[in-house]
Amino acid sequence: MSIVMAVKDTEPYLPECLESILAQTYPNWELIAVNDHSTDATPDILREYATKDERIRVYNSDRPKLIPTLQKAHGHCRGTLINRMDSDDIMPEYKLQVMVQEWQKHGKGTIVAGGTKHFVDEGEVGEGFLRYENWLNDVARESRHYEEIYQECVIPSHCWLIHRDDFNAVGAFDPEVYPEDYDLCFRFYQERLKVIGVDRILHYWRDRSDRISRTWDCYKDNRYFELKIRYFYELDRDKSRPLVLWGAGKNGKDMARLLKKHKDVFHWVCDNEKKIGKHIYGVYMNHFSILSELQNPQIMIVVSSPDDRVAIRQQLRDWNKQPATDFWFFA
């Protein structure tokens, strides 16, 4: 199997990362590490480890930035199975063995995905990352990846294993779209690859202030509505059915503007008495109870509160009207 790893200026963390790969109980791996124009001692560390173990092969990226570097790494892969690693993170020693053994039960057409745990060198992991971690682990435990795909990225970049033929079929790292891991999840979904969740922590994810998810402009609005709505219209929107937007806060208003850009007609609902009965962006705001009057609606739920999401999911179940495939959480 091949592990692809883009590496940029991770001198303080790289040795620990590489040692965790060398410690894997599954021995049949190769690491394709590509240096993305690092300015610290990262290239020296990579070369040192490559001389220690011939399974580690090191290259330099032709173009700066993450996706071109991953493309270069993928081009040098020899393995049948593909996994990605981040150069500041750590693998538990059983990671590759667990993923390969699970994949072998199912074969091609399958992605294996597992749980993750954040850690920091000093202080505490941020509350937002802990919420995301708990949600990811619940998704993996119950294999709800496609059911939850419009809410957040359902498979972290370092927590999947896939056959190279399946990976190539979805375009591998070719599209230069960020966030690249979330776009890849949608392409898995588009190809209808089956995701098998593993109820184990398969990756230790370092939280640090200079990680790109905190510093790059393309990650600042982490709702990724533009990406989500593009795939929704490509993969799930059925314009023969009524569309419902549930949520009248900032998220709901931002999504409403996107729906209007798509020139789609939608019913807008909420439970806020101050907004019900008013027109916002030219759309009348209804109480959510009108759902019982609609024939086979598709429902986009755009609320930020976790408690509200739980209550809405229960309401839909109580009505016994909407299967999980007909409503999606977008925030």
Order of alpha helices (4+ residues) and beta strands (2+ residues): beta-alpha-beta-alpha-beta-alpha-beta-alpha-beta-alpha-beta-alpha-alpha-beta-alpha-alpha-beta-alpha-beta-beta-beta-beta-alpha-beta
